[in-house]
Amino acid sequence: MTESARPSAPSAGKPTGLRERVRATVCAEVVEVAHRLFTEQGFDRTTVDQIAAEVGLSRATLFRYFGTKEDIVLSRLEDSGRQIAEELATRPESERPWEALRRAFDVLMHRIAEAPEQALRYLRMLNETPSLRARHFEKQLYWRELMVPEIARRLGAGPGDLEDPRPRALVAAALACLDAAMTVWVACEGEVPMSVLLDRAMGALGE
């Protein structure tokens, strides 16, 4: 397949209406306030009522935007998954699937490098809160489903091929490397750049 014939990254879709823009604005404000309170007080000591009061919403209204307190913390992960999948779809055809996966994660690496202290606080809270770790795993399953079709295409596997485990194995392994790099990054207090740790983790499996 030539570069011109490659499938494009997922489109942004139709312009959003006023209701969707208002919803997005409110959600962003809730997330910002919640992250500040979680950082100051800890996840378990911060209540949904506190978050709602600071944003000027009722508890019931807040739960119309977010199903759980954990969802507030992890809401950005869905956007991250979509961005990674979009980046993966734009990688050159000449890249092997494993290299394309590594380069797709640069979306996260750049974001972390821009605000490392904020990322450290976030990941530390994630590691210390069992309920967040469980929900984070669920979100990563969503990432996997977004990424597998592109890896299957690069491997020449059909989208409905249930007998080829390679696409899922590669994506699952790449996400495991990402988790390992994040765990070590938090443990070393960010002394080693996250991108370096991810290179080491994925390099160990790519040798």
C-alpha positions in Angstrom: 0.0 0.0 0.0 1.4 3.4 -0.9 1.5 6.4 1.4 -1.3 8.1 -0.6 -3.5 5.0 -0.2 -3.0 4.6 3.5 -6.0 5.0 5.7 -6.1 8.4 7.4 -6.3 8.9 11.1 -9.8 9.1 12.6 -11.5 12.3 11.8 -12.5 14.8 14.4 -16.1 14.4 13.3 -18.8 17.0 12.9 -18.6 20.3 14.7 -20.0 20.1 18.1 -23.2 22.0 19.1 -23.6 24.4 21.9 -24.8 21.8 24.4 -21.7 19.6 23.7 -19.4 22.6 24.1 -21.0 23.5 27.4 -20.7 20.0 28.6 -17.1 19.8 27.6 -16.4 23.1 29.4 -18.1 21.9 32.6 -16.3 18.6 32.5 -12.9 20.3 32.1 -13.6 22.5 35.1 -14.7 19.6 37.2 -11.5 17.7 36.3 -9.3 20.6 37.1 -10.9 21.3 40.5 -10.9 17.6 41.4 -7.3 17.1 40.5 -6.3 20.1 42.7 -8.3 18.7 45.6 -7.0 15.2 45.2 -3.4 16.6 45.2 -4.0 18.7 48.3 -6.1 16.2 50.3 -5.6 12.8 48.7 -8.1 10.8 46.7 -9.9 9.1 49.6 -10.2 12.2 51.7 -11.7 14.2 48.9 -15.5 13.8 48.6 -17.7 14.2 45.6 -19.7 16.9 47.6 -16.5 19.0 47.9 -15.8 18.8 44.2 -19.4 19.7 43.3 -19.5 22.6 45.8 -16.3 24.1 44.4 -17.6 23.9 40.8 -21.0 25.1 41.7 -22.9 22.0 40.9 -25.2 19.7 42.9 -24.0 16.2 43.6 -26.7 14.8 41.3 -25.7 17.1 38.5 -22.0 16.1 38.8 -22.9 12.4 38.6 -24.7 13.2 35.3 -21.3 14.2 33.9 -19.2 11.5 35.7 -20.4 8.1 36.8 -18.0 7.7 39.7 -15.3 9.7 41.5 -12.7 7.5 39.8 -14.1 8.5 36.4 -13.2 12.1 37.2 -9.6 11.2 37.8 -9.3 9.0 34.8 -11.5 10.9 32.3 -8.5 12.2 30.4 -7.4 8.7 29.7 -10.1 8.2 27.0 -8.8 11.2 25.1 -5.3 9.9 25.5 -6.2 6.6 24.1 -7.8 8.2 21.0 -4.8 10.4 20.5 -2.4 7.4 20.7 -4.6 5.5 18.2 -4.6 8.5 15.8 -0.9 8.9 16.0 -0.4 5.1 15.4 -2.5 5.4 12.2 -0.3 8.2 10.9 3.1 6.4 11.4 5.0 5.6 8.2 4.3 2.3 6.5 8.0 1.5 6.7 8.0 1.2 10.5 7.6 -2.2 12.0 4.5 -2.6 14.2 6.6 -2.5 17.4 8.4 0.7 16.4 5.1 2.3 15.4 3.6 1.4 18.8 6.6 3.0 20.5 6.4 6.2 18.5 2.6 6.4 19.0 3.3 6.6 22.8 5.2 9.9 22.2 1.9 11.6 22.6 2.1 10.8 26.3 5.8 11.2 26.5 5.6 14.9 25.3 2.7 15.6 27.7 4.6 14.2 30.7 7.8 16.1 29.7 5.8 19.4 29.6 4.5 19.0 33.2 6.6 16.3 35.0 5.7 17.3 38.5 2.0 17.2 37.8 2.4 13.8 36.1 4.3 12.4 39.0 1.6 13.5 41.5 -1.1 11.9 39.2 0.7 8.6 38.8 1.7 8.4 42.5 -2.0 8.8 43.4 -2.9 6.2 40.9 -0.4 3.7 42.3 -1.5 4.3 45.9 -5.3 3.9 45.3 -6.5 0.4 44.5 -9.9 1.6 43.1 -8.1 3.9 40.7 -5.7 1.1 39.5 -8.7 -1.1 38.7 -10.4 1.6 36.7 -7.2 2.5 35.0 -6.9 -1.1 33.8 -10.4 -0.9 32.4 -9.5 2.3 30.5 -6.4 0.6 29.0 -8.6 -2.2 27.7 -10.4 0.6 25.8 -7.0 1.8 24.4 -6.2 -1.7 23.3 -9.4 -2.0 21.3 -8.5 1.2 19.5 -5.0 0.2 18.7 -5.4 -3.5 17.7 -7.1 -2.8 14.3 -4.2 -0.7 13.0 -1.6 -3.3 14.2 -3.6 -6.0 12.6 -3.6 -4.1 9.3 0.2 -3.6 9.5 0.6 -7.4 10.1 -1.7 -8.2 7.2 -4.3 -9.8 9.4 -8.0 -9.4 8.6 -10.0 -7.2 11.0 -12.2 -10.2 11.8 -9.5 -12.8 12.1 -10.1 -14.5 15.4 -7.3 -17.0 14.9 -4.4 -14.5 14.8 -3.3 -13.5 18.3 -0.4 -11.3 17.1 -2.1 -7.9 17.0 -3.5 -8.3 20.6 -0.2 -9.7 21.8 1.8 -6.8 20.5 -0.5 -4.1 21.8 -0.9 -5.8 25.2 2.9 -6.1 25.5 3.4 -2.5 24.5 0.9 -1.3 27.1 2.6 -3.5 29.7 5.9 -1.8 28.9 4.3 1.5 29.3 3.0 0.5 32.7 6.4 -0.8 33.7 8.1 2.5 32.6 5.5 4.6 34.5 6.0 2.5 37.7 9.8 2.9 37.6 9.5 6.6 36.8 7.4 7.2 39.9 9.8 5.0 42.0 12.8 7.0 40.9 10.9 10.3 41.4 11.3 11.3 37.7 15.1 11.3 37.8 15.2 9.4 34.6 13.1 10.8 31.7 10.0 8.7 31.1 10.8 8.4 27.4 14.2 6.8 28.3 12.5 4.3 30.6 9.9 3.4 27.9 12.7 2.9 25.4 14.4 0.5 27.8 11.3 -1.4 28.5 10.2 -1.8 24.9 13.8 -2.4 23.8 14.0 -5.4 26.1 11.2 -7.1 24.3 12.1 -5.9 20.8 15.7 -7.3 20.9 
